[in-house]
């Protein structure tokens, strides 16, 4: 008897011991393995929302105000220009998970929350929390703003109420993108917002909503154009989408290290 002639139940039990990366490779060897591997991957994709006890955190700031790692509190001295890491609510997947779902085409959606001291408290997913936001300004002669994003999976120790964490897994670290003045203006006019991919593989992206802030009085000289006037926009991060397969592989690759990790830091459980 060979692997190809094993009963389906036994074959699935054997393949279940493989990582998702190994399953993907096995699924390319023959049609029999492909079917069984897809069934196992389907179950893993369906359960990914549990994140194995991790929390998905996200932060975005201008390149001039890079985020201090694990800065969970809104700085009081400059709240408009520094956006700290914040916990994200996991929302419904971007498409239903079915037995034929491909691990490469499925995404999980997250809602970045506003800092705790900037939103009212809520206890369930039916509440309507405010999304994270950053105010960006362009001085005359400056044509774009540069933003840096960071997305991590944070795992708290069992006594998580104290803010202790035992592992930090990068999902999309130090990803830089630019928003030009024309793009900001166009996004402000659009009701659908703007989608920005943070990597070439499109494993992680954000959807932003741009609102133009009230213009300050300004007198142009004969040599200045309308596009050079100082302007400000409120950039809201309405959604972070991550390829579900990338989340799954990240959790599996770091599982052993996360389980054996010691407590390496402490973050504030409440905003002061």
Secondary structure as UniProt FT lines:
FT   HELIX           3..5
FT   HELIX           8..15
FT   TURN            16..17
FT   HELIX           20..26
FT   TURN            27..29
FT   HELIX           31..46
FT   HELIX           48..53
FT   STRAND          54..62
FT   HELIX           63..65
FT   TURN            69..70
FT   TURN            79..81
FT   STRAND          86..90
FT   TURN            99..100
FT   TURN            103..105
FT   STRAND          107..113
FT   HELIX           116..118
FT   TURN            125..126
FT   STRAND          131..138
FT   TURN            140..141
FT   STRAND          144..156
FT   TURN            158..159
FT   HELIX           160..162
FT   STRAND          164..180
FT   HELIX           181..189
FT   STRAND          194..197
FT   TURN            200..201
FT   STRAND          204..212
FT   TURN            222..223
FT   HELIX           226..228
FT   STRAND          231..243
FT   HELIX           244..260
FT   STRAND          265..266
//
